[in-house]
């Protein structure tokens, strides 16, 4: 049998297996499919879901109170133009991205996105993999959801096509 055929079959099976994962509502109206049942943790400031496969580490972090005094903010926002709303949303997301990339000492490719009614950023960057100590690829989708920031983090444990396929499956499963 040819190696390409074997690899293609293996890749198809791994994607199909992931597709049978666990769909979770991680925030009111925001869903994602994990490859297996995630571990859930919560504090006063944030909640998180984590799961690890042979190829990747996934974490969804829900940061509460990203916009302090949200009730007052909503009242003020109702008087803003669409341009002012966009300017505020972009500043919130861009500062959150700068903070995340600054924390890892990395720079990356940042793309504005929208999932359902929610605006966000998709980030691709390289940083040290805590499991291997080597620089590895990371992928992040960050959404502004009411007064929260919801981050979908993916770390490739190995820089392989299989890991990238799993990450794509995870990030493409986000809906809102």
PyMOL commands that set and color helices and strands:
alter all, ss='L'
color gray80, all
select helices_A, chain A and resi 3-19+70-77+82-104+161-172
alter helices_A, ss='H'
color red, helices_A
select strands_A, chain A and resi 22-27+30-34+39-42+46-52+56-63+108-115+118-128+135-145+148-156
alter strands_A, ss='S'
color yellow, strands_A
deselect
rebuild
show_as cartoon
